[in-house]
Amino acid sequence: MTLLDIAEVAEKSGLAPSALRFYEKRGLVEPAGRNGLRRTYDPDVLARLELVACARGAGFTIAEIARFLVATPSDAALRERMAEKAAELAETIERLTRMRNSLHHAATCTHAPLVECPDFKPMIS
């Protein structure tokens, strides 16, 4: 297996090397070793970083992500937090879907002003 050095991981993930070192300190990623002074990583680290980015985008903190990455099925508190976050995300998705649909409508609507359109208003409520 070919290891990636920290610069390659940074380039492929879009993260700065300092972010990778920070994630390492927080237990989110683990280097496979070193090539001289440079950290090296298993290529699977890119999938881990995608998971971290997705979780960050969903509003999870670094600490919550670190807990999630080592969670076991018996971690009741974490499972409860995950269920809460899933409910929050469902609400956000519903709100964003309404906004998307209203923007699609507004893009072709001839009502003036657009935001007063009787079809537009209910979509965002």
C-alpha positions, 0 to 999 in steps of 0.5 A: 500500500502506498502511503500519502504524505501530509502534503498529499493529504492536504492537497487531496482533502483541501485542508491545510497541513495545520488542520491535519495536525490539529485533527490528529491531536483531537483523535480524528485522524491517525498517521501511519508513520513518518517519512523523515520528519513528515507524517504519512497517512494511509489513503483511507484517511481521505474517507475519514476526512470526508466524514469529518467534513460532513459532520462539521457541516452538519453542526457537530463539534470536533469533540462530538465527532471524536466521540462518534468515531470511537463510539460503541453501541452501548454509548446511550448518551451519544446515541441520544445526541445523534437522534437529536441532531438527526431531528435538527437536520430533518428540520433544516432539510425541510426548510431548505427544500421549501426555499429551493422550491420557492426559488425554482418557482420565482425563477419563472414566475411573472408576478410583480413583485416575485415575493408577493406571488400567491404561489410563492408565499406558501412555499416558504411558510 
